[in-house]
């Protein structure tokens, strides 16, 4: 696990725009850190957040509401239970409550809630900001084959409670879901830079079953 110091600094700078309650900022950060450092978080952890935030910073000039994107990144996987189907809903509810306490305006909270819910199916959205968030979340799929292999090993560890035959059955459905999409990535930037490699990685994983 990477040192969360940089993430914490990002969180403090982000939230201090909306509140001067330093204890509240620290308390909510501690909750985020605890959630993403649980022992079963092999992929959906602080490194995943850092990966997404680095992508967001790179494409900041393309994003209209950067603060909302950052809030969505911090909260999109805060609730993560592999046995449940409502992780996004639960994460959005937690985000709504905590951002309210931090004094974030209701319009930004609504954007954050909608963006988190959009990560459930990763369908193209009317909001280009949301499309960027979805692409940040899936960018790992279009990384090098070596990094992709490390990613799927981490995902397998998160689902370690399931025997291979059940895991492979579920994983095949996930892979096929992405391959059946007209495009995995929703923005022109990610479509041009990641789509082809993502499809090659996914097909290679599928062929390996």
Rosetta blueprint (number, residue, H / E / L):
1 X L
2 X L
3 X L
4 X L
5 X H
6 X H
7 X H
8 X H
9 X H
10 X H
11 X H
12 X H
13 X H
14 X H
15 X H
16 X L
17 X L
18 X L
19 X L
20 X L
21 X L
22 X H
23 X H
24 X H
25 X H
26 X H
27 X H
28 X H
29 X H
30 X H
31 X H
32 X H
33 X H
34 X H
35 X H
36 X H
37 X L
38 X L
39 X L
40 X L
41 X L
42 X L
43 X L
44 X L
45 X L
46 X H
47 X H
48 X H
49 X H
50 X H
51 X H
52 X H
53 X H
54 X H
55 X H
56 X H
57 X H
58 X H
59 X L
60 X H
61 X H
62 X H
63 X L
64 X L
65 X L
66 X H
67 X H
68 X H
69 X H
70 X H
71 X H
72 X H
73 X H
74 X H
75 X H
76 X L
77 X L
78 X L
79 X L
80 X L
81 X L
82 X L
83 X L
84 X L
85 X L
86 X L
87 X H
88 X H
89 X H
90 X H
91 X H
92 X H
93 X H
94 X H
95 X H
96 X H
97 X H
98 X H
99 X H
100 X H
101 X H
102 X L
103 X L
104 X L
105 X L
106 X H
107 X H
108 X H
109 X H
110 X H
111 X H
112 X H
113 X H
114 X H
115 X H
116 X H
117 X H
118 X H
119 X L
120 X L
121 X L
122 X L
123 X L
124 X L
125 X L
126 X L
127 X L
128 X H
129 X H
130 X H
131 X H
132 X H
133 X H
134 X H
135 X H
136 X H
137 X H
138 X H
139 X H
140 X H
141 X H
142 X H
143 X L
144 X L
145 X H
146 X H
147 X H
148 X H
149 X H
150 X H
151 X H
152 X H
153 X H
154 X H
155 X H
156 X H
157 X H
158 X H
159 X L
160 X L
161 X L
162 X L
163 X L
164 X H
165 X H
166 X H
167 X H
168 X H
169 X H
170 X H
171 X H
172 X H
173 X H
174 X H
175 X H
176 X H
177 X H
178 X H
179 X H
180 X L
181 X L
182 X L
183 X L
184 X L
185 X L
186 X L
187 X L
188 X H
189 X H
190 X H
191 X H
192 X H
193 X H
194 X H
195 X H
196 X H
197 X H
198 X H
199 X H
200 X H
201 X H
202 X H
203 X H
204 X H
205 X H
206 X H
207 X H
208 X L
209 X L
